[in-house]
Amino acid sequence: MECDEYPFASTYQGAAGPTGKGHGHYSVRAVNGKHNGDHGDALKRFYDAHHVASSHPFCVSIAN
């Protein structure tokens, strides 16, 4: 199990935001480590494919 966070740590609203880790404006939950790694890889592919750079806004939609 590993800790994962939302918003993503790679975003300004996430755990790695402008005020640094520990500023408390995100949720953390323990998740399967492989799933966490797979999600990180998928997120990096999304950033690369859509040319998302630091400070570029994007929207996250959760679908069932």
PDB file with one MODEL, atoms N, CA, C and O in Angstrom:
MODEL        1
ATOM      1  N   MET A   1       0.837  -1.186   0.000  1.00  0.00           N
ATOM      2  CA  MET A   1       0.000   0.000   0.000  1.00  0.00           C
ATOM      3  C   MET A   1       0.881   1.249   0.000  1.00  0.00           C
ATOM      4  O   MET A   1       1.941   1.288   0.625  1.00  0.00           O
ATOM      5  N   GLU A   2       0.405   2.271  -0.725  1.00  0.00           N
ATOM      6  CA  GLU A   2       1.092   3.557  -0.791  1.00  0.00           C
ATOM      7  C   GLU A   2       0.060   4.659  -0.615  1.00  0.00           C
ATOM      8  O   GLU A   2      -1.127   4.454  -0.866  1.00  0.00           O
ATOM      9  N   CYS A   3       0.515   5.820  -0.186  1.00  0.00           N
ATOM     10  CA  CYS A   3      -0.389   6.972  -0.095  1.00  0.00           C
ATOM     11  C   CYS A   3      -0.528   7.603  -1.470  1.00  0.00           C
ATOM     12  O   CYS A   3       0.457   7.778  -2.187  1.00  0.00           O
ATOM     13  N   ASP A   4      -1.746   7.940  -1.827  1.00  0.00           N
ATOM     14  CA  ASP A   4      -2.008   8.682  -3.052  1.00  0.00           C
ATOM     15  C   ASP A   4      -2.814   9.912  -2.645  1.00  0.00           C
ATOM     16  O   ASP A   4      -3.434   9.929  -1.582  1.00  0.00           O
ATOM     17  N   GLU A   5      -2.804  10.921  -3.478  1.00  0.00           N
ATOM     18  CA  GLU A   5      -3.452  12.171  -3.111  1.00  0.00           C
ATOM     19  C   GLU A   5      -4.279  12.724  -4.267  1.00  0.00           C
ATOM     20  O   GLU A   5      -4.026  12.448  -5.440  1.00  0.00           O
ATOM     21  N   TYR A   6      -5.283  13.520  -3.881  1.00  0.00           N
ATOM     22  CA  TYR A   6      -6.091  14.234  -4.859  1.00  0.00           C
ATOM     23  C   TYR A   6      -6.396  15.607  -4.281  1.00  0.00           C
ATOM     24  O   TYR A   6      -6.787  15.687  -3.117  1.00  0.00           O
ATOM     25  N   PRO A   7      -6.244  16.657  -5.010  1.00  0.00           N
ATOM     26  CA  PRO A   7      -5.710  16.720  -6.360  1.00  0.00           C
ATOM     27  C   PRO A   7      -4.292  16.144  -6.436  1.00  0.00           C
ATOM     28  O   PRO A   7      -3.578  16.062  -5.438  1.00  0.00           O
ATOM     29  N   PHE A   8      -3.914  15.751  -7.651  1.00  0.00           N
ATOM     30  CA  PHE A   8      -2.638  15.103  -7.881  1.00  0.00           C
ATOM     31  C   PHE A   8      -1.480  15.943  -7.347  1.00  0.00           C
ATOM     32  O   PHE A   8      -1.499  17.169  -7.452  1.00  0.00           O
ATOM     33  N   ALA A   9      -0.481  15.289  -6.781  1.00  0.00           N
ATOM     34  CA  ALA A   9       0.696  15.996  -6.256  1.00  0.00           C
ATOM     35  C   ALA A   9       1.407  16.781  -7.350  1.00  0.00           C
ATOM     36  O   ALA A   9       2.091  17.762  -7.059  1.00  0.00           O
ATOM     37  N   SER A  10       1.258  16.369  -8.594  1.00  0.00           N
ATOM     38  CA  SER A  10       1.932  17.042  -9.713  1.00  0.00           C
ATOM     39  C   SER A  10       1.248  18.342 -10.119  1.00  0.00           C
ATOM     40  O   SER A  10       1.707  19.014 -11.042  1.00  0.00           O
ATOM     41  N   THR A  11       0.147  18.710  -9.438  1.00  0.00           N
ATOM     42  CA  THR A  11      -0.562  19.943  -9.778  1.00  0.00           C
ATOM     43  C   THR A  11      -0.381  20.987  -8.681  1.00  0.00           C
ATOM     44  O   THR A  11      -0.029  20.658  -7.548  1.00  0.00           O
ATOM     45  N   TYR A  12      -0.624  22.244  -9.032  1.00  0.00           N
ATOM     46  CA  TYR A  12      -0.512  23.311  -8.047  1.00  0.00           C
ATOM     47  C   TYR A  12      -1.541  23.184  -6.929  1.00  0.00           C
ATOM     48  O   TYR A  12      -1.290  23.641  -5.814  1.00  0.00           O
ATOM     49  N   GLN A  13      -2.698  22.569  -7.204  1.00  0.00           N
ATOM     50  CA  GLN A  13      -3.715  22.392  -6.182  1.00  0.00           C
ATOM     51  C   GLN A  13      -3.437  21.173  -5.305  1.00  0.00           C
ATOM     52  O   GLN A  13      -4.066  21.007  -4.260  1.00  0.00           O
ATOM     53  N   GLY A  14      -2.506  20.325  -5.719  1.00  0.00           N
ATOM     54  CA  GLY A  14      -2.226  19.087  -5.007  1.00  0.00           C
ATOM     55  C   GLY A  14      -1.201  19.231  -3.907  1.00  0.00           C
ATOM     56  O   GLY A  14      -0.849  20.338  -3.499  1.00  0.00           O
ATOM     57  N   ALA A  15      -0.729  18.094  -3.437  1.00  0.00           N
ATOM     58  CA  ALA A  15       0.188  18.049  -2.304  1.00  0.00           C
ATOM     59  C   ALA A  15       1.504  18.762  -2.588  1.00  0.00           C
ATOM     60  O   ALA A  15       2.191  19.172  -1.653  1.00  0.00           O
ATOM     61  N   ALA A  16       1.869  18.920  -3.859  1.00  0.00           N
ATOM     62  CA  ALA A  16       3.117  19.598  -4.198  1.00  0.00           C
ATOM     63  C   ALA A  16       2.864  21.024  -4.665  1.00  0.00           C
ATOM     64  O   ALA A  16       3.668  21.592  -5.405  1.00  0.00           O
ATOM     65  N   GLY A  17       1.755  21.598  -4.235  1.00  0.00           N
ATOM     66  CA  GLY A  17       1.365  22.937  -4.668  1.00  0.00           C
ATOM     67  C   GLY A  17       2.329  24.020  -4.228  1.00  0.00           C
ATOM     68  O   GLY A  17       3.358  23.727  -3.620  1.00  0.00           O
ATOM     69  N   PRO A  18       2.004  25.271  -4.530  1.00  0.00           N
ATOM     70  CA  PRO A  18       2.926  26.384  -4.308  1.00  0.00           C
ATOM     71  C   PRO A  18       3.320  26.581  -2.850  1.00  0.00           C
ATOM     72  O   PRO A  18       4.373  27.153  -2.568  1.00  0.00           O
ATOM     73  N   THR A  19       2.487  26.116  -1.918  1.00  0.00           N
ATOM     74  CA  THR A  19       2.852  26.258  -0.509  1.00  0.00           C
ATOM     75  C   THR A  19       3.566  25.015   0.008  1.00  0.00           C
ATOM     76  O   THR A  19       3.902  24.941   1.190  1.00  0.00           O
ATOM     77  N   GLY A  20       3.798  24.054  -0.855  1.00  0.00           N
ATOM     78  CA  GLY A  20       4.581  22.882  -0.484  1.00  0.00           C
ATOM     79  C   GLY A  20       3.764  21.774   0.146  1.00  0.00           C
ATOM     80  O   GLY A  20       2.617  21.974   0.545  1.00  0.00           O
ATOM     81  N   LYS A  21       4.368  20.610   0.228  1.00  0.00           N
ATOM     82  CA  LYS A  21       3.696  19.463   0.837  1.00  0.00           C
ATOM     83  C   LYS A  21       3.339  19.790   2.281  1.00  0.00           C
ATOM     84  O   LYS A  21       4.077  20.476   2.989  1.00  0.00           O
ATOM     85  N   GLY A  22       2.206  19.285   2.687  1.00  0.00           N
ATOM     86  CA  GLY A  22       1.797  19.466   4.062  1.00  0.00           C
ATOM     87  C   GLY A  22       0.908  20.674   4.302  1.00  0.00           C
ATOM     88  O   GLY A  22       0.578  20.976   5.449  1.00  0.00           O
ATOM     89  N   HIS A  23       0.510  21.374   3.234  1.00  0.00           N
ATOM     90  CA  HIS A  23      -0.338  22.550   3.457  1.00  0.00           C
ATOM     91  C   HIS A  23      -1.776  22.167   3.753  1.00  0.00           C
ATOM     92  O   HIS A  23      -2.566  23.035   4.125  1.00  0.00           O
ATOM     93  N   GLY A  24      -2.148  20.894   3.602  1.00  0.00           N
ATOM     94  CA  GLY A  24      -3.430  20.403   4.083  1.00  0.00           C
ATOM     95  C   GLY A  24      -4.635  20.577   3.201  1.00  0.00           C
ATOM     96  O   GLY A  24      -5.749  20.329   3.661  1.00  0.00           O
ATOM     97  N   HIS A  25      -4.481  20.993   1.945  1.00  0.00           N
ATOM     98  CA  HIS A  25      -5.638  21.212   1.078  1.00  0.00           C
ATOM     99  C   HIS A  25      -5.778  20.103   0.041  1.00  0.00           C
ATOM    100  O   HIS A  25      -6.014  20.369  -1.137  1.00  0.00           O
ATOM    101  N   TYR A  26      -5.631  18.877   0.483  1.00  0.00           N
ATOM    102  CA  TYR A  26      -5.763  17.726  -0.402  1.00  0.00           C
ATOM    103  C   TYR A  26      -6.148  16.520   0.441  1.00  0.00           C
ATOM    104  O   TYR A  26      -6.006  16.533   1.663  1.00  0.00           O
ATOM    105  N   SER A  27      -6.633  15.488  -0.219  1.00  0.00           N
ATOM    106  CA  SER A  27      -7.025  14.250   0.443  1.00  0.00           C
ATOM    107  C   SER A  27      -5.982  13.181   0.169  1.00  0.00           C
ATOM    108  O   SER A  27      -5.414  13.120  -0.922  1.00  0.00           O
ATOM    109  N   VAL A  28      -5.733  12.336   1.167  1.00  0.00           N
ATOM    110  CA  VAL A  28      -4.766  11.244   1.025  1.00  0.00           C
ATOM    111  C   VAL A  28      -5.441   9.946   1.420  1.00  0.00           C
ATOM    112  O   VAL A  28      -6.197   9.884   2.389  1.00  0.00           O
ATOM    113  N   ARG A  29      -5.148   8.900   0.639  1.00  0.00           N
ATOM    114  CA  ARG A  29      -5.690   7.587   0.940  1.00  0.00           C
ATOM    115  C   ARG A  29      -4.682   6.533   0.530  1.00  0.00           C
ATOM    116  O   ARG A  29      -3.985   6.682  -0.474  1.00  0.00           O
ATOM    117  N   ALA A  30      -4.609   5.465   1.312  1.00  0.00           N
ATOM    118  CA  ALA A  30      -3.722   4.353   0.961  1.00  0.00           C
ATOM    119  C   ALA A  30      -4.348   3.557  -0.177  1.00  0.00           C
ATOM    120  O   ALA A  30      -5.519   3.184  -0.113  1.00  0.00           O
ATOM    121  N   VAL A  31      -3.563   3.301  -1.214  1.00  0.00           N
ATOM    122  CA  VAL A  31      -4.020   2.537  -2.379  1.00  0.00           C
ATOM    123  C   VAL A  31      -2.979   1.481  -2.719  1.00  0.00           C
ATOM    124  O   VAL A  31      -1.842   1.543  -2.252  1.00  0.00           O
ATOM    125  N   ASN A  32      -3.372   0.520  -3.531  1.00  0.00           N
ATOM    126  CA  ASN A  32      -2.464  -0.508  -4.009  1.00  0.00           C
ATOM    127  C   ASN A  32      -1.282   0.153  -4.713  1.00  0.00           C
ATOM    128  O   ASN A  32      -1.475   1.002  -5.583  1.00  0.00           O
ATOM    129  N   GLY A  33      -0.056  -0.230  -4.341  1.00  0.00           N
ATOM    130  CA  GLY A  33       1.136   0.393  -4.893  1.00  0.00           C
ATOM    131  C   GLY A  33       1.252   0.274  -6.400  1.00  0.00           C
ATOM    132  O   GLY A  33       1.643   1.235  -7.062  1.00  0.00           O
ATOM    133  N   LYS A  34       0.920  -0.891  -6.961  1.00  0.00           N
ATOM    134  CA  LYS A  34       0.992  -1.063  -8.420  1.00  0.00           C
ATOM    135  C   LYS A  34      -0.017  -0.157  -9.107  1.00  0.00           C
ATOM    136  O   LYS A  34       0.299   0.480 -10.112  1.00  0.00           O
ATOM    137  N   HIS A  35      -1.225  -0.095  -8.571  1.00  0.00           N
ATOM    138  CA  HIS A  35      -2.254   0.781  -9.153  1.00  0.00           C
ATOM    139  C   HIS A  35      -1.807   2.236  -9.099  1.00  0.00           C
ATOM    140  O   HIS A  35      -2.016   2.994 -10.046  1.00  0.00           O
ATOM    141  N   ASN A  36      -1.191   2.620  -7.986  1.00  0.00           N
ATOM    142  CA  ASN A  36      -0.703   3.991  -7.841  1.00  0.00           C
ATOM    143  C   ASN A  36       0.362   4.295  -8.894  1.00  0.00           C
ATOM    144  O   ASN A  36       0.340   5.360  -9.513  1.00  0.00           O
ATOM    145  N   GLY A  37       1.293   3.363  -9.097  1.00  0.00           N
ATOM    146  CA  GLY A  37       2.326   3.550 -10.119  1.00  0.00           C
ATOM    147  C   GLY A  37       1.753   3.597 -11.520  1.00  0.00           C
ATOM    148  O   GLY A  37       2.165   4.411 -12.346  1.00  0.00           O
ATOM    149  N   ASP A  38       0.789   2.707 -11.785  1.00  0.00           N
ATOM    150  CA  ASP A  38       0.144   2.689 -13.106  1.00  0.00           C
ATOM    151  C   ASP A  38      -0.567   4.015 -13.369  1.00  0.00           C
ATOM    152  O   ASP A  38      -0.518   4.545 -14.479  1.00  0.00           O
ATOM    153  N   HIS A  39      -1.229   4.547 -12.334  1.00  0.00           N
ATOM    154  CA  HIS A  39      -1.926   5.829 -12.506  1.00  0.00           C
ATOM    155  C   HIS A  39      -0.927   6.957 -12.764  1.00  0.00           C
ATOM    156  O   HIS A  39      -1.164   7.813 -13.616  1.00  0.00           O
ATOM    157  N   GLY A  40       0.166   6.959 -12.043  1.00  0.00           N
ATOM    158  CA  GLY A  40       1.193   7.976 -12.267  1.00  0.00           C
ATOM    159  C   GLY A  40       1.726   7.934 -13.689  1.00  0.00           C
ATOM    160  O   GLY A  40       1.939   8.974 -14.312  1.00  0.00           O
ATOM    161  N   ASP A  41       1.941   6.721 -14.202  1.00  0.00           N
ATOM    162  CA  ASP A  41       2.405   6.566 -15.587  1.00  0.00           C
ATOM    163  C   ASP A  41       1.364   7.093 -16.572  1.00  0.00           C
ATOM    164  O   ASP A  41       1.704   7.783 -17.533  1.00  0.00           O
ATOM    165  N   ALA A  42       0.082   6.762 -16.326  1.00  0.00           N
ATOM    166  CA  ALA A  42      -0.995   7.224 -17.211  1.00  0.00           C
ATOM    167  C   ALA A  42      -1.119   8.751 -17.164  1.00  0.00           C
ATOM    168  O   ALA A  42      -1.355   9.386 -18.192  1.00  0.00           O
ATOM    169  N   LEU A  43      -0.961   9.334 -15.986  1.00  0.00           N
ATOM    170  CA  LEU A  43      -1.049  10.785 -15.864  1.00  0.00           C
ATOM    171  C   LEU A  43       0.090  11.460 -16.621  1.00  0.00           C
ATOM    172  O   LEU A  43      -0.119  12.478 -17.282  1.00  0.00           O
ATOM    173  N   LYS A  44       1.288  10.901 -16.528  1.00  0.00           N
ATOM    174  CA  LYS A  44       2.427  11.452 -17.272  1.00  0.00           C
ATOM    175  C   LYS A  44       2.172  11.364 -18.773  1.00  0.00           C
ATOM    176  O   LYS A  44       2.489  12.303 -19.504  1.00  0.00           O
ATOM    177  N   ARG A  45       1.602  10.246 -19.249  1.00  0.00           N
ATOM    178  CA  ARG A  45       1.281  10.124 -20.680  1.00  0.00           C
ATOM    179  C   ARG A  45       0.254  11.174 -21.091  1.00  0.00           C
ATOM    180  O   ARG A  45       0.354  11.745 -22.177  1.00  0.00           O
ATOM    181  N   PHE A  46      -0.739  11.437 -20.227  1.00  0.00           N
ATOM    182  CA  PHE A  46      -1.732  12.477 -20.510  1.00  0.00           C
ATOM    183  C   PHE A  46      -1.055  13.841 -20.632  1.00  0.00           C
ATOM    184  O   PHE A  46      -1.296  14.574 -21.591  1.00  0.00           O
ATOM    185  N   TYR A  47      -0.208  14.180 -19.659  1.00  0.00           N
ATOM    186  CA  TYR A  47       0.504  15.461 -19.711  1.00  0.00           C
ATOM    187  C   TYR A  47       1.306  15.582 -21.002  1.00  0.00           C
ATOM    188  O   TYR A  47       1.276  16.618 -21.666  1.00  0.00           O
ATOM    189  N   ASP A  48       2.021  14.518 -21.352  1.00  0.00           N
ATOM    190  CA  ASP A  48       2.850  14.540 -22.565  1.00  0.00           C
ATOM    191  C   ASP A  48       2.003  14.645 -23.835  1.00  0.00           C
ATOM    192  O   ASP A  48       2.302  15.450 -24.717  1.00  0.00           O
ATOM    193  N   ALA A  49       0.946  13.832 -23.925  1.00  0.00           N
ATOM    194  CA  ALA A  49       0.115  13.794 -25.134  1.00  0.00           C
ATOM    195  C   ALA A  49      -0.616  15.107 -25.377  1.00  0.00           C
ATOM    196  O   ALA A  49      -0.846  15.499 -26.521  1.00  0.00           O
ATOM    197  N   HIS A  50      -0.977  15.781 -24.292  1.00  0.00           N
ATOM    198  CA  HIS A  50      -1.762  17.016 -24.423  1.00  0.00           C
ATOM    199  C   HIS A  50      -0.930  18.265 -24.145  1.00  0.00           C
ATOM    200  O   HIS A  50      -1.466  19.365 -24.014  1.00  0.00           O
ATOM    201  N   HIS A  51       0.380  18.080 -24.056  1.00  0.00           N
ATOM    202  CA  HIS A  51       1.318  19.197 -23.866  1.00  0.00           C
ATOM    203  C   HIS A  51       0.952  20.053 -22.655  1.00  0.00           C
ATOM    204  O   HIS A  51       1.006  21.282 -22.710  1.00  0.00           O
ATOM    205  N   VAL A  52       0.579  19.387 -21.558  1.00  0.00           N
ATOM    206  CA  VAL A  52       0.258  20.093 -20.317  1.00  0.00           C
ATOM    207  C   VAL A  52       1.571  20.423 -19.616  1.00  0.00           C
ATOM    208  O   VAL A  52       2.353  19.534 -19.278  1.00  0.00           O
ATOM    209  N   ALA A  53       1.795  21.697 -19.408  1.00  0.00           N
ATOM    210  CA  ALA A  53       3.006  22.152 -18.733  1.00  0.00           C
ATOM    211  C   ALA A  53       2.621  22.827 -17.414  1.00  0.00           C
ATOM    212  O   ALA A  53       1.443  23.047 -17.133  1.00  0.00           O
ATOM    213  N   SER A  54       3.611  23.142 -16.634  1.00  0.00           N
ATOM    214  CA  SER A  54       3.379  23.799 -15.353  1.00  0.00           C
ATOM    215  C   SER A  54       2.516  25.041 -15.557  1.00  0.00           C
ATOM    216  O   SER A  54       2.775  25.847 -16.451  1.00  0.00           O
ATOM    217  N   SER A  55       1.516  25.183 -14.741  1.00  0.00           N
ATOM    218  CA  SER A  55       0.553  26.290 -14.703  1.00  0.00           C
ATOM    219  C   SER A  55      -0.504  26.232 -15.808  1.00  0.00           C
ATOM    220  O   SER A  55      -1.350  27.123 -15.878  1.00  0.00           O
ATOM    221  N   HIS A  56      -0.485  25.210 -16.673  1.00  0.00           N
ATOM    222  CA  HIS A  56      -1.566  25.058 -17.649  1.00  0.00           C
ATOM    223  C   HIS A  56      -2.785  24.467 -16.952  1.00  0.00           C
ATOM    224  O   HIS A  56      -2.677  23.431 -16.296  1.00  0.00           O
ATOM    225  N   PRO A  57      -3.948  25.114 -17.084  1.00  0.00           N
ATOM    226  CA  PRO A  57      -5.152  24.560 -16.456  1.00  0.00           C
ATOM    227  C   PRO A  57      -5.669  23.341 -17.234  1.00  0.00           C
ATOM    228  O   PRO A  57      -5.515  23.254 -18.452  1.00  0.00           O
ATOM    229  N   PHE A  58      -6.278  22.413 -16.509  1.00  0.00           N
ATOM    230  CA  PHE A  58      -6.998  21.301 -17.135  1.00  0.00           C
ATOM    231  C   PHE A  58      -8.060  20.831 -16.169  1.00  0.00           C
ATOM    232  O   PHE A  58      -7.977  21.093 -14.969  1.00  0.00           O
ATOM    233  N   CYS A  59      -9.047  20.147 -16.680  1.00  0.00           N
ATOM    234  CA  CYS A  59     -10.185  19.693 -15.893  1.00  0.00           C
ATOM    235  C   CYS A  59     -10.136  18.176 -15.769  1.00  0.00           C
ATOM    236  O   CYS A  59      -9.786  17.480 -16.722  1.00  0.00           O
ATOM    237  N   VAL A  60     -10.486  17.670 -14.602  1.00  0.00           N
ATOM    238  CA  VAL A  60     -10.569  16.229 -14.372  1.00  0.00           C
ATOM    239  C   VAL A  60     -12.033  15.854 -14.275  1.00  0.00           C
ATOM    240  O   VAL A  60     -12.766  16.420 -13.464  1.00  0.00           O
ATOM    241  N   SER A  61     -12.472  14.904 -15.095  1.00  0.00           N
ATOM    242  CA  SER A  61     -13.847  14.431 -15.074  1.00  0.00           C
ATOM    243  C   SER A  61     -13.846  12.961 -14.680  1.00  0.00           C
ATOM    244  O   SER A  61     -13.111  12.160 -15.257  1.00  0.00           O
ATOM    245  N   ILE A  62     -14.668  12.609 -13.697  1.00  0.00           N
ATOM    246  CA  ILE A  62     -14.767  11.222 -13.233  1.00  0.00           C
ATOM    247  C   ILE A  62     -16.015  10.623 -13.859  1.00  0.00           C
ATOM    248  O   ILE A  62     -17.122  11.132 -13.678  1.00  0.00           O
ATOM    249  N   ALA A  63     -15.824   9.532 -14.604  1.00  0.00           N
ATOM    250  CA  ALA A  63     -16.947   8.883 -15.273  1.00  0.00           C
ATOM    251  C   ALA A  63     -17.148   7.481 -14.715  1.00  0.00           C
ATOM    252  O   ALA A  63     -16.190   6.791 -14.367  1.00  0.00           O
ATOM    253  N   ASN A  64     -18.384   7.081 -14.638  1.00  0.00           N
ATOM    254  CA  ASN A  64     -18.706   5.707 -14.218  1.00  0.00           C
ATOM    255  C   ASN A  64     -18.934   4.842 -15.422  1.00  0.00           C
ATOM    256  O   ASN A  64     -19.217   3.652 -15.283  1.00  0.00           O
TER     257      ASN A  64
ENDMDL
END
